[in-house]
C-alpha cells in the first residue's frame, strides 16, 4: 500500500472513531457508537502496523501527523 492509501486509511479510521465518540454520547446509540469506535481503532492500528512495516521514517511521520491533525480537527468541532 502506498503513502496515499495509508493516509486514506488513517483518515477513515479517525472518522469512524469520531462517529463512535458522538454516538456513545447519544442516548440509544451507545451500541452503534461502540461498533464505530472499535472499527476506527482497528483500522488505525492496522494502518500504523503497515506503516511501520515500510520502515520508511518519512512515511511513518506523515501518517502519524495525519492522524494527529485529524484528531485535533475532529475534537475542535
C-alpha positions as CSV (number, residue, x, y, z in Angstrom):
1,X,0.0,0.0,0.0
2,X,1.4,3.4,-1.0
3,X,1.5,6.6,1.0
4,X,-1.8,7.8,-0.4
5,X,-3.5,4.6,0.6
6,X,-2.1,4.7,4.1
7,X,-3.2,8.3,4.6
8,X,-6.7,7.5,3.3
9,X,-6.9,4.5,5.7
10,X,-5.8,6.6,8.7
11,X,-8.3,9.3,8.0
12,X,-11.0,6.7,7.5
13,X,-10.2,5.2,10.9
14,X,-10.3,8.6,12.5
15,X,-13.7,9.4,11.0
16,X,-15.1,6.1,12.5
17,X,-13.5,6.9,15.9
18,X,-15.2,10.3,15.8
19,X,-18.6,8.8,14.8
20,X,-18.2,6.3,17.7
21,X,-17.5,9.1,20.2
22,X,-20.5,11.1,19.1
23,X,-22.8,8.1,19.2
24,X,-21.6,7.0,22.6
25,X,-22.7,10.4,23.9
26,X,-26.2,9.9,22.4
27,X,-29.0,8.0,24.2
28,X,-30.0,4.9,22.4
29,X,-26.9,4.9,20.1
30,X,-24.3,3.6,22.5
31,X,-24.1,0.2,20.8
32,X,-23.6,1.8,17.4
33,X,-21.1,4.2,18.8
34,X,-19.1,1.3,20.3
35,X,-19.0,-0.5,17.0
36,X,-17.8,2.6,15.1
37,X,-15.2,3.3,17.8
38,X,-13.8,-0.2,17.8
39,X,-13.8,-0.3,14.0
40,X,-11.9,3.0,13.8
41,X,-9.3,1.9,16.4
42,X,-8.8,-1.4,14.5
43,X,-8.3,0.4,11.1
44,X,-5.9,2.9,12.7
45,X,-3.8,0.2,14.4
46,X,-3.7,-1.8,11.3
47,X,-2.6,1.2,9.3
48,X,0.1,2.0,11.8
49,X,1.4,-1.5,11.6
50,X,1.5,-1.4,7.8
51,X,3.3,2.0,8.0
52,X,5.9,0.6,10.4
53,X,6.5,-2.4,8.0
54,X,7.5,0.1,5.3
55,X,10.5,1.1,7.5
56,X,10.4,4.5,5.8
57,X,10.7,7.2,8.5
58,X,9.1,9.8,6.3
59,X,6.0,7.7,5.7
60,X,5.7,6.9,9.4
61,X,5.9,10.6,10.3
62,X,3.4,11.6,7.7
63,X,0.9,9.0,8.7
64,X,1.3,9.9,12.4
65,X,0.9,13.6,11.6
66,X,-2.2,13.0,9.5
67,X,-3.7,11.0,12.5
68,X,-2.9,13.8,14.9
69,X,-4.2,16.6,12.6
70,X,-7.4,14.7,12.0
71,X,-7.8,14.1,15.8
72,X,-7.3,17.8,16.6
73,X,-9.7,18.9,13.8
74,X,-12.5,16.5,14.9
75,X,-12.1,17.4,18.6
76,X,-12.3,21.1,17.9
77,X,-15.6,20.7,16.1
